[in-house]
Amino acid sequence: MPIQKPRAMPPGAIVRNGECRFERDTCEWLNDTQDRNSPSWRLATVSRRPANLPDKTFGAPEGYIYFDLFNQNSGSNTARLISPTVTASSDEQQLCFNFWFAAFGAGDSVELRVMRQDNSSNVDDPIEKLWVLDAKDMDTTRPKWTPAQVTVDANTDFRILLEGQATNGGFAVDDLTFSSGSCTTRPERAIVVNQDVI
């Protein structure tokens, strides 16, 4: 008789690829940096972190990831972070991607996007925008952690892309998790009306 693999109980205790609290490393999330001069996401450290922002999880001076772009006169002003592959499950058609974010710098120049890409061998697979937020009307002088979430199609294996764009500021993110089923997009202003395929 074949040995059955034990299931995590309760079901919500499952840890999926892509979940990360950034306490020690990036949990296999990778910078999509094309060259040395491209901006990138980095782990916060005691000596290098934006606006003395503490970690969301434990309030420590490190333990999250961020990008900051200031006075970017040449080269790209976009930083992209790509998740490890999240495996499709026959039990779940949709997942809720949950995370926390904080914006800093000049809000009118800063944007954060959450995108989904099917994980296949085709490098030209379309990328679907799920969640877009600009910091134009936010108080970015004193950054604070804000909860966010968006529904992700889980019918096929996929990767999540976090893409930040700025000329004078940045975003920090922390506590990336998935939960079963769909969810209401938070904050509401991050809803993508027409989920563009780019």
Buried (B, 14 or more C-beta within 10 A) or exposed (E): EEEEEEEEEEEEEBEBBBBBBBBEEBBEBBBBBEEEEBBBBBBBEEEEBBBEBBBBBEEEBBBBBBBBBEEBEEEBBBBBBBBBBBEBBEEBEEBBBBBBBBBBBBBBBBBBBBBBBBBEEEEEBEBBBBBBBBBBEBEBEEBBBBEBBBBBBBEEBBBBBBBBBBBBBBBBBBBBBBBBEBBEBBBEEBBBEEEEEE
